[in-house]
Amino acid sequence: MPDFTPAQLTHLNAAGQPAMVDVGAKTATRRLARARSRVILGPDILSLVQAGDLPTRKGPVFQTAILAGIMAAKRTADLIPLCHPLGLDDCQIRIDVAPPDAVLIECTATVTGKTGVEMEALTGASVAALTIYDMCKALSQTIVIADTRLVEKTGGKTDFLLDD
């Protein structure tokens, strides 16, 4: 495993202490991040979901998860230390059935700003997945949230696209 120095880790100062990244001198650019999370529901729950957006006492599972994910992405700076508060330009969450037993959640966040939106996209996908888990847990305790990851990033210093 490579050794990292505090200078390589953006949220540590030269003394190795936590520090917010100063983005004051950066130029605002259009930035996009897309994150994905997989929720393995099992074939029985998936068949219920495929029959339509499964209604629960809290509301339809997918619609509720979409709202929760968007709300979470907007509040990322309140949840993750040292994240800059961002006024997102847009946040979209898509949930697709992934047979034989799962759903894929994709959160795409965009901003015109001086810092990226990777954490917002990851938070949106994660909270949407947690919401699906919460709303379906009465049906099974074997639901798994897996493979939450960044799949695309544009704007800023470097672009990234996961080669699936």
N, C-alpha and C positions, 0 to 999 in steps of 0.2 A: 504494500500500500504506500503511495507517495506521501511524503511529509508536506504539510502545508504550513506556511508562515502566516502570522496575522496580516501581513500586507496582501496576501492572496485572498483572504476571507473578507468580504466587503463590509461585514457588520462588526468588525473588531478594529479598534484603533491600534496604534503602534505599540501600546502597552498591553495589548491583548484583552482589553476591556470592551464590553458592548458599546456600540456607537451607531447612530443613524448615519446613513450615507448622505453626504452633502451633494445634492443634485442642482444646486443653484447656478452653476456655470454651464450646465448642459443646455442644449437646444431642444425645444419641444418638437417632437416628431409624432407621426401617427404610429401607434403601437397596437399590436394584436397578439393575443395568446389564446391557444385552444388546448383544453385539458380534457382527458377522458377517464372515466371510471366504469368498471364493470361490476354489476351486482348479479351474483349467481343465486337465483331464486329457487331453482329446482324445477323440474318439468311440470309438476302439479300446479304450483303457483303461476308459472309462466303461462300455462294454458288458460287460467282464469284471467290473467292480464291480456292475453291475446284476444279473448272474447270481447274486450272493450276495456276502457280505463276503469279498473276495479274500484267500485265505490266503497268507501269506509265511512265511519262516523266523522272522521276529520275531513272528508271530501274525497274526490277522485285521486288515486295514488299519484299518477303521473303529473296531473295539473298542480297538485299540492307540492310535489317534489320540485317542479320547475320554479314555482314561486319562492320556495325556501332557498333554492340554489341562487337565484338572482338576488334575493335579500341578503344572503350571506356574502356573495361577491362584493356587494356594495359596502359591507361592514368589515371587510378583511383587515383593515388597519386597527379595528377594535379587538380583533381576535389574535393577531400575530404580531409580537413585539417588533418594533422598528420598521414596520411597513409604512410607507408614506400613504396618507389618506388621499384617495384619488376620486375625482368626479368622473365616473365612467361615462364614455360616450354611448356605449351600448353593451348589453350583456344578453346573450341568447343561450338557452339550454334546449338541447334536443335529446329525446329519449327514444331509442330504437330497440325493438326486440332482436335478440341475438340467439336464435335456436341453437342447441336444444333446450337450454335451461337458464338463460341470462338476459339481461338488458344492458345496453351500453348508454351511458350518459355522456354527452359532450357539452362542455361549456366554452363559449367563445366570448372573450371580453375585449373591448377596444377602448382606447383613450388617446387623445392627443396630449402628450405631456413629456416630462423629462425623465420618467422612470417607467419600467415595464409593468405589465399587468399579469405576469405569470401566476403570482400568488392569488390574484383575484379569480382567475380561471380555475386554478386548482381548488380553491376554497368553494367555488360554486359547484363544481362537479362532486366534490366530497360531501358537501351538505345535502345536495340532491340525493346522493346515494344513501346517506344516513337517514334521510326522510323516507325513502322507499323501504329501507330496513325497518324503521320504526312502525310504519303503517302496515307492514306485512308480517311482523314478528309473531303475531297471534296465530298465524297459519303454520309457522315453522321456526324452529330455533337453529336451523342449519343454513340459513342465508349467509352468504359470504360477500363482503365488499373486497374487490381485488383490483390490481393493476391500475391504480390511480397514477396518472403520469401526464406530463406535458407532451403534447404531440406537435405543436407548432408555435413559433414565436417569430414575429416580424417587427422591424423598427429597432431603434437603438443601435448598439455596437455590432451585434451579430444576429443573423437570422438562423432559425432552426426548424427543421421539418423531420419528424420521425419517419423513417422508411419502414412502413409496415409490410 
